[in-house]
C-alpha cells in the first residue's frame, strides 16, 4: 500500500489576533520559505506598536534573463509570530506614516518610540537669536558628534528651512543616524490638532499610517519626484536640485520603480548591447515624460559645430552621438 505523504498546513495568527501566544523572541525563527523571518511593528487598531515576525519575501516581479524580457513573481508566505505582548500596545504609532512593505532583520530593527512633545512656539525674533547661537554651537547628533547644517539652494522655487543633520556617513553615503533639527529649534513631532484627530478617528480622513512617508535623499532633504538625473526612469532624486536639468544636486541618489532589476539586467549585458540599451531607455523616458530637449536642427547644427570646435570629432554615431550633443548642450 502506497504511503500517503500529506503536507501539514499550519494556520498562523494575523496582526489582528491580539490574544495569540507570544513565544520567546530568540532564536530568530524561520518562515515557511526557509529563511530567517524579519520584524515589523503593527499598525492595526487593536495591536498598534506591537512588534512581530513575518516573512521577508516581497510581493514583486523579477527579471529572469538579460537577453529576453522573462519575468516571475514572488509572494511572501503566511508566517506570523508575535514578539511583543499587549503591554507594548500604543495607538499613537498610527499618527506616523510608514512603508507597509518594509521589514528589518531583528539586529537592524529600530522600534518606534513616541517622540517628545512639540517645542514651544517661537517668534521670528526668537528664531533669529536662537539660530545665531546654534550655528556657532551646533547640537550633537545621536552619534555624539557636532551636527552639520544643510542649506537649500537659493534657486529652489520652494525653499526648505535649514536644518542640522548627522555629519557622519555610511560607506554608501547615507547619514549614520536619523538626527534632524531646524536651525533654530528641534522639529515639530506632532502635527495634528484635536479637530483633525477627531476627523481621522471618525473615518472622514485617512490615518497617517496608511500613507508611505515621502523619501529623503542622502542629504536628508525630502526628495523631488520626476525623471531621475540618469534619465532611466521616473521616480525620486536629490531634493536640493532645481530646474529642468537637475542643477545644484548635493548628492547623486535616485530611485525609481524597477531600478534594481534594470541594473541587474544591464550588469549582465556586454558591450555594445549594454550602451545601446541604456541609450534606448533614456530616449524612451525622454519622449514619454517630455524632458526638455533642443530641436534636432539646433542639436545637429550649432550645438554639433560648437562641440567639434571645443573637443574635436568624437567619432560617434547614432544614439551615442545624440547623447554627447545633449550632454554638451545642457552644460553650455
KOLTISE-973883 format. One line per 2 residues: number of its first residue (from 1); their letters; for each residue x, y, z of C-alpha. Coordinates in Angstrom, 3 decimals, padded with zeros to 6 digits, m for minus. Each point is the difference from the previous one (the first is absolute). Layout:
NUM	a	X Y Z  ...
//
This chain:
1	xx	000.000 000.000 000.000  001.450 003.346 m001.038
3	xx	000.905 002.321 002.823  m001.932 003.269 m000.059
5	xx	002.197 003.022 000.703  m002.149 003.034 000.636
7	xx	001.529 003.353 000.830  m001.396 001.360 003.248
9	xx	m001.472 003.450 m000.562  000.654 002.316 002.935
11	xx	m002.556 002.681 000.746  001.844 003.049 001.326
13	xx	m001.516 002.874 001.968  m000.099 003.442 m001.587
15	xx	000.706 003.531 001.139  m003.655 000.228 001.065
17	xx	000.370 m002.812 002.562  000.754 001.899 003.214
19	xx	m000.330 m003.134 002.168  002.364 m002.234 m002.018
21	xx	002.904 m001.568 001.968  003.301 001.879 000.320
23	xx	002.964 m002.434 m000.284  003.568 001.080 000.944
25	xx	001.489 002.434 m002.542  003.273 m001.968 m000.223
27	xx	001.122 m001.965 m001.858  m001.250 001.698 m003.159
29	xx	m002.517 m002.386 m001.614  m000.034 m001.027 m003.644
31	xx	m003.103 000.442 m002.103  m001.468 m002.645 m002.320
33	xx	002.335 001.227 m002.762  002.939 m001.260 002.085
35	xx	001.554 003.430 000.594  000.295 002.010 003.254
37	xx	m003.141 002.002 000.727  000.189 003.795 000.257
39	xx	m001.604 002.485 002.366  m002.734 002.573 m000.394
41	xx	m002.209 002.048 002.333  m003.775 m000.259 m000.176
43	xx	m002.242 002.894 m001.071  m003.235 m001.910 000.586
45	xx	m002.336 001.904 002.406  m000.108 m002.714 002.694
47	xx	003.693 m001.018 m000.165  001.725 003.269 m000.979
49	xx	003.767 000.249 000.706  000.418 m003.704 000.836
51	xx	002.960 m001.551 m001.860  m000.296 m003.323 m001.793
53	xx	001.864 m002.375 m002.311  m001.144 m000.515 m003.591
55	xx	001.327 m001.279 m003.320  002.601 002.336 m001.534
57	xx	m000.816 m000.902 m003.619  m001.581 002.921 m001.865
59	xx	m002.876 m000.252 m002.438  001.697 001.217 m003.165
61	xx	001.015 m000.835 m003.553  003.566 m001.054 m000.901
63	xx	001.902 m000.268 m003.278  001.317 m003.462 m000.852
65	xx	002.356 000.703 m002.904  001.691 002.944 m001.666
67	xx	m000.498 m001.163 m003.575  m003.763 m000.388 000.181
69	xx	m002.585 001.715 002.147  m000.921 m003.040 002.105
71	xx	m001.553 000.644 003.410  m001.250 m001.815 003.071
73	xx	m001.894 001.069 003.124  000.910 m000.621 003.638
75	xx	m002.546 m000.114 002.802  000.600 m000.139 003.796
77	xx	m001.213 m002.969 002.011  m002.539 000.441 002.824
79	xx	002.454 m000.474 002.878  m000.802 002.180 003.039
81	xx	001.293 000.058 003.580  m000.373 002.671 002.674
83	xx	003.100 001.448 001.675  m001.810 002.448 002.314
85	xx	m002.877 m000.578 002.346  m002.996 002.300 000.615
87	xx	002.138 002.146 002.346  001.698 001.588 m003.059
89	xx	m003.305 001.212 m001.474  000.175 003.711 m000.925
91	xx	m002.608 001.460 m002.398  002.076 003.168 m000.523
93	xx	002.145 m001.857 m002.556  m002.919 000.289 m002.421
95	xx	000.664 003.752 m000.325  003.370 m000.721 m001.672
97	xx	000.216 m000.862 m003.715  001.886 m003.171 m000.878
99	xx	000.928 m002.296 m002.869  m002.347 m002.981 000.211
101	xx	002.450 m002.249 m001.915  003.070 000.729 002.138
103	xx	001.308 m002.705 002.344  003.309 m000.171 001.864
105	xx	002.158 m002.797 001.432  m000.180 m000.092 003.788
107	xx	003.544 001.385 000.401  m000.843 003.009 m002.250
109	xx	m003.518 000.627 001.269  m000.576 003.399 001.644
111	xx	m003.120 000.092 002.102  m002.308 002.998 m000.371
113	xx	m000.090 002.001 003.201  m002.324 002.942 000.716
115	xx	001.802 003.231 m000.941  000.318 002.772 002.591
117	xx	m002.620 002.777 000.211  000.218 002.860 m002.466
119	xx	002.352 002.859 000.940  m001.710 003.209 001.154
121	xx	m000.949 002.443 m002.789  002.577 002.704 m000.794
123	xx	m000.249 003.476 m001.503  002.107 000.946 m003.035
125	xx	002.355 002.007 002.220  000.481 m002.949 002.349
127	xx	000.704 m002.278 m002.966  002.698 002.361 m001.312
129	xx	001.730 000.213 003.381  m000.181 m003.759 000.535
131	xx	001.294 m000.681 m003.534  003.079 002.191 000.543
133	xx	000.831 m001.835 003.226  m000.529 m003.466 m001.489
135	xx	002.112 000.741 m003.098  002.932 000.862 002.278
137	xx	m000.665 m003.048 002.203  m001.633 m002.748 m002.123
139	xx	m002.057 m002.547 001.947  001.382 m003.505 000.427
141	xx	m001.589 m002.730 m002.101  m000.933 m003.422 001.380
143	xx	003.556 m001.185 m000.756  001.369 002.620 002.423
145	xx	001.692 002.153 m002.672  m000.729 003.644 m000.957
147	xx	m002.636 m000.028 m002.737  000.270 001.518 m003.487
149	xx	m002.174 002.873 m001.269  m001.821 m000.619 m003.301
151	xx	m001.013 003.094 m002.014  m002.393 000.061 m002.988
153	xx	001.126 001.222 m003.401  m001.052 003.616 m000.515
155	xx	m001.538 m000.896 m003.373  m002.461 m002.506 001.494
157	xx	m003.612 001.117 m000.691  m001.148 m001.378 003.370
159	xx	002.803 000.389 002.506  000.155 m002.162 003.123
161	xx	001.051 001.185 003.449  003.753 m000.549 000.597
163	xx	000.550 m002.924 002.348  002.729 m001.879 001.843
165	xx	000.657 m003.661 m000.768  002.625 m002.635 000.744
167	xx	003.334 000.776 m001.668  001.213 m003.615 000.195
169	xx	m000.911 m002.240 m002.931  m000.071 m003.696 m000.793
171	xx	002.163 m001.556 m002.726  m002.675 000.779 m002.613
173	xx	m000.580 003.622 001.042  m003.073 m000.187 002.283
175	xx	m000.019 001.872 003.360  001.111 m002.266 002.839
177	xx	m002.984 000.999 002.171  m003.393 001.594 m000.730
179	xx	000.558 003.136 002.127  m001.635 003.145 m001.425
181	xx	m000.727 003.372 001.612  m000.912 003.384 m001.437
183	xx	002.625 002.716 000.082  m001.862 001.732 002.848
185	xx	m001.558 m002.902 001.992  m000.937 m003.708 m000.065
187	xx	m002.598 m001.016 m002.588  m003.728 m000.332 000.644
189	xx	m000.940 m003.631 000.632  m003.782 000.197 000.418
191	xx	m001.700 001.693 m002.958  m003.677 m000.672 000.642
193	xx	m002.448 002.207 001.898  m002.881 m001.387 002.058
195	xx	m002.433 000.776 m002.839  002.137 m001.916 m002.509
197	xx	000.308 m002.946 002.399  m003.800 m000.132 000.369
199	xx	m000.399 m000.072 m003.799  002.552 m002.810 m000.262
201	xx	m001.612 m002.048 002.761  m003.464 000.480 m001.524
203	xx	001.223 m001.315 m003.362  m000.373 003.282 m001.901
205	xx	003.751 000.093 m000.636  002.565 m002.770 m000.416
207	xx	002.332 m000.940 002.828  003.562 001.276 m000.587
209	xx	001.297 m003.588 000.301  m001.879 m000.832 m003.202
211	xx	002.356 002.276 m001.944  003.602 m000.838 m000.861
213	xx	002.435 002.710 001.173  001.517 002.157 m002.706
215	xx	003.574 m001.222 m000.577  003.052 002.071 000.871
217	xx	003.217 000.116 m001.988  003.469 m000.520 001.493
219	xx	000.088 003.694 001.003  m002.979 m000.574 002.311
221	xx	m002.219 002.202 m002.195  m003.468 m001.025 m001.169
223	xx	000.575 m001.437 m003.469  m001.392 001.478 m003.223
225	xx	m002.124 m002.045 m002.397  000.454 m000.125 m003.755
227	xx	002.293 m001.426 m002.652  003.178 m000.972 001.877
229	xx	003.369 001.553 m001.008  001.185 m003.168 m001.788
231	xx	m003.226 000.191 m002.063  m000.529 m003.749 000.419
233	xx	m003.343 000.313 001.788  m002.562 002.147 001.809
235	xx	000.401 000.126 003.780  001.787 001.880 002.800
237	xx	003.319 001.873 000.103  001.949 002.607 002.031
239	xx	m002.316 002.613 001.512  002.592 002.786 m000.246
241	xx	m000.073 000.054 m003.808  m001.899 002.527 m002.106
243	xx	m000.854 000.742 m003.616  m000.675 m002.355 m002.897
245	xx	003.506 m001.476 m000.005  000.476 m000.860 003.692
247	xx	002.412 002.853 000.751  001.318 000.463 003.534
249	xx	m000.203 m003.630 001.121  001.915 m000.618 003.225
251	xx	m000.184 m003.815 m000.271  m000.313 m002.509 m002.849
253	xx	m002.795 m002.085 001.571  m002.957 m001.023 m002.131
255	xx	m002.568 m002.777 m000.063  m002.851 m001.082 m002.245
257	xx	m002.250 m003.007 m000.471  001.894 m002.959 m001.452
259	xx	003.438 001.573 000.510  001.585 m003.038 001.680
261	xx	m001.166 m002.392 m002.698  001.162 002.406 m002.720
263	xx	003.470 000.318 001.576  000.293 m003.801 000.297
265	xx	m001.100 m000.425 m003.602  002.498 002.599 m001.256
267	xx	002.748 m001.427 002.232  m000.346 m003.373 m001.707
269	xx	000.191 001.565 m003.451  003.129 000.478 m002.076
271	xx	000.961 002.897 m002.241  m001.218 001.338 m002.362
273	xx	m003.399 m001.455 001.005  000.182 001.631 003.461
275	xx	000.644 003.534 m001.306  m002.650 m000.367 m002.688
277	xx	m002.628 m001.139 002.544  000.840 002.910 002.338
279	xx	m000.328 002.536 m002.812  m003.254 m001.571 m001.236
281	xx	m001.409 000.137 003.556  000.989 003.677 000.336
283	xx	m001.556 000.826 m003.361  m003.247 m001.724 001.024
285	xx	m000.180 001.825 003.369  000.719 003.366 m001.644
287	xx	m002.853 m000.410 m002.463  m002.425 m001.463 002.556
289	xx	000.470 002.761 002.599  000.838 002.816 m002.455
291	xx	003.438 000.834 001.391  001.060 003.390 m001.483
293	xx	002.298 m000.547 m002.987  001.141 002.296 m002.825
295	xx	m001.368 m000.351 m003.517  002.014 m002.482 m002.092
297	xx	000.920 002.781 m002.425  001.623 001.895 002.881
299	xx	001.487 m003.142 001.560  001.689 m001.239 m003.196
301	xx	000.700 003.537 m001.203  001.438 002.731 002.300
303	xx	000.418 m002.342 003.001  001.914 m002.564 m002.086
305	xx	002.205 002.746 m001.477  000.846 001.348 003.484
307	xx	000.719 m003.515 001.309  002.394 m000.804 m002.859
309	xx	001.700 003.393 000.374  000.578 m000.625 003.722
311	xx	000.754 m003.741 000.146  000.598 m001.063 m003.603
313	xx	m001.832 m002.749 m001.873  m001.005 m002.679 002.536
315	xx	m000.599 m002.630 m002.677  m003.355 m001.154 001.401
317	xx	m003.142 m000.816 m001.936  m003.736 m000.353 000.612
319	xx	m001.287 000.146 003.581  003.518 000.299 001.456
321	xx	000.638 003.140 m002.058  m003.397 001.412 001.001
323	xx	000.731 m000.668 003.697  003.326 001.858 m000.208
325	xx	m001.710 002.975 m001.653  m002.790 000.112 002.615
327	xx	002.532 m000.156 002.870  002.098 002.786 m001.580
329	xx	m003.123 002.143 m000.632  m001.118 m000.284 003.638
331	xx	003.411 000.943 001.374  000.314 003.021 m002.260
//
